[in-house]
Amino acid sequence: MNLPNKLTIFRICLVPFFVFFLFSNLKYGQYIAVSIFILASLTDTLDGHIARSRNLITTFGKFMDPLADKILVSAAFISLVELGKVPSWIVIIIISRELAITGFRTVAVSEGVTIAADKWGKMKTVTQLIAVIALLLNNYPFSLINFPFDKIMLYISVVFTIISGVNYIYVNRKVLKSEKK
């Protein structure tokens, strides 16, 4: 197993620790959770960079890297609902998009088509990660100037979630039209 794939597995393994510390009663549990989330988020950038720069792109990585992202982001947003920081309807939109695109990718792979992430998907991921971090930090330092950065980023991430999902299906609609004979 190459380094990018190990980083992907590592990101998945960090999720239970993130959730544990987020809900623990430890004095700095929430800050440890945020640190774990940031570390996990950085492994996404790092594994992609290493895979592309060293030509270590694998079928495993193409499937597991986006899945690891979905696991991390879904765990974070579900936890934020539990903590009362995010309305459930937003999380339903985010997770529904992720499941729909995962299903769409599965259909594409069965047709022999690999669909790479585009700029909209990358913007969706970045805005979601920033929103989660801001929400977990209770909007610090923006709370000092009474600016709702966390909520603004949350709604921006929802917009990019919807745009990227619609665009993903539209651009790759030929996968849905193909029929095996």
C-alpha positions in Angstrom: 0.0 0.0 0.0 1.4 3.4 -1.0 1.7 6.5 1.1 -1.3 8.3 -0.3 -3.5 5.3 0.4 -2.1 5.0 4.0 -3.0 8.7 4.5 -6.5 8.0 3.3 -6.9 5.1 5.8 -5.3 7.2 8.5 -8.0 9.9 7.8 -10.8 7.3 8.3 -9.1 6.1 11.5 -9.1 9.6 12.9 -12.9 9.9 12.7 -13.7 7.9 15.9 -11.1 9.9 17.8 -12.5 13.2 16.5 -16.0 12.2 17.7 -14.8 10.9 21.0 -13.0 14.1 21.9 -15.8 16.3 20.6 -18.3 14.6 23.0 -15.9 13.9 25.9 -16.1 15.9 29.1 -12.4 16.6 28.9 -11.3 20.1 29.7 -9.9 20.7 26.2 -11.8 17.9 24.4 -13.4 20.2 21.8 -10.0 21.7 20.9 -8.4 18.3 20.6 -11.4 17.3 18.4 -10.8 20.4 16.2 -7.1 19.6 16.0 -7.9 16.1 14.9 -10.4 17.4 12.3 -7.8 19.8 10.9 -5.2 17.1 10.8 -7.6 14.7 9.0 -8.5 17.5 6.5 -4.9 18.2 5.8 -4.3 14.5 5.0 -6.8 14.9 2.2 -4.7 17.6 0.5 -1.5 15.8 1.2 -2.5 12.4 -0.1 -3.8 14.0 -3.3 -0.7 16.0 -3.8 1.6 13.0 -3.2 -0.5 10.7 -5.4 -0.4 13.1 -8.4 3.2 14.3 -8.0 4.6 10.8 -7.6 2.2 9.1 -10.0 0.8 6.9 -7.2 -2.8 7.1 -8.3 -4.5 3.8 -7.7 -8.0 2.4 -8.1 -8.2 2.0 -4.3 -7.3 5.7 -3.9 -9.8 6.9 -6.5 -12.6 5.1 -4.5 -11.4 5.4 -0.9 -10.2 9.1 -0.9 -13.6 10.6 -1.6 -15.2 8.0 0.7 -12.9 9.0 3.5 -13.8 12.7 2.9 -17.5 11.8 3.1 -17.0 9.8 6.3 -15.1 12.7 8.0 -17.5 15.4 6.8 -20.6 13.4 7.6 -19.4 12.6 11.1 -18.6 16.2 11.7 -21.9 17.6 10.5 -24.0 14.9 12.3 -22.1 15.8 15.5 -22.8 19.5 14.9 -26.5 18.7 14.7 -26.2 16.8 18.0 -24.5 19.8 19.5 -27.2 22.1 18.3 -24.9 24.1 16.0 -26.4 23.1 12.7 -30.0 22.6 11.6 -30.6 19.0 10.5 -32.1 20.0 7.1 -28.6 21.3 6.1 -27.0 18.1 7.1 -29.7 16.1 5.2 -28.8 18.1 2.0 -25.1 17.6 2.5 -25.3 13.9 3.2 -27.9 13.3 0.5 -25.6 14.9 -2.1 -22.7 12.8 -0.9 -24.7 9.6 -1.1 -26.2 10.5 -4.5 -22.8 11.3 -6.0 -21.3 8.1 -4.5 -24.0 6.1 -6.1 -23.5 8.0 -9.4 -19.8 7.2 -9.2 -20.6 3.5 -8.7 -22.7 3.5 -11.8 -19.9 5.3 -13.7 -17.3 2.7 -12.6 -19.6 -0.1 -13.7 -19.7 1.5 -17.1 -15.9 1.7 -17.1 -15.9 5.5 -16.6 -13.8 7.2 -13.9 -15.0 10.7 -13.0 -12.4 13.0 -11.5 -13.3 15.8 -9.0 -13.8 19.2 -10.6 -13.5 22.7 -9.3 -17.0 22.8 -7.9 -16.5 19.6 -5.9 -13.2 21.0 -4.6 -14.9 24.3 -3.6 -17.6 22.2 -1.9 -15.1 20.3 0.1 -13.0 23.4 1.1 -16.1 25.4 2.2 -17.5 22.4 4.2 -14.2 21.9 6.0 -13.9 25.7 6.8 -17.5 25.7 8.0 -17.0 22.7 10.3 -13.8 24.2 11.8 -15.5 27.6 12.3 -18.5 26.0 13.9 -16.4 23.8 16.2 -14.3 26.8 17.3 -17.5 28.6 18.3 -16.7 31.3 15.7 -13.6 32.4 17.5 -12.0 34.9 16.8 -14.9 36.4 14.8 -17.1 36.3 17.8 -14.9 39.1 19.2 -16.2 41.5 16.5 -19.7 39.9 16.4 -19.4 38.6 12.8 -21.2 35.3 12.1 -18.4 33.8 10.0 -19.3 30.2 10.9 -22.9 30.6 9.8 -21.9 32.4 6.6 -19.5 29.6 5.7 -22.1 27.0 6.6 -24.6 28.5 4.1 -21.9 29.0 1.4 -21.0 25.3 1.8 -24.6 24.4 1.3 -24.7 26.4 -1.9 -21.5 24.8 -3.2 -22.8 21.4 -2.1 -25.9 21.8 -4.3 -24.1 23.4 -7.2 -21.4 20.7 -7.3 -23.9 17.9 -7.1 -26.1 19.3 -9.9 -23.0 20.1 -12.0 -21.5 16.6 -11.4 -24.6 14.8 -12.7 -25.1 17.3 -15.5 -21.6 17.1 -16.9 -21.5 13.3 -16.6 -25.1 12.7 -17.6 -24.0 10.4 -20.5 -23.3 7.7 -17.8 -27.0 7.7 -16.9 -28.0 7.3 -20.6 -25.7 4.4 -21.4 -27.3 1.0 -21.7 -25.6 -2.4 -21.8 -26.8 -4.6 -24.6 
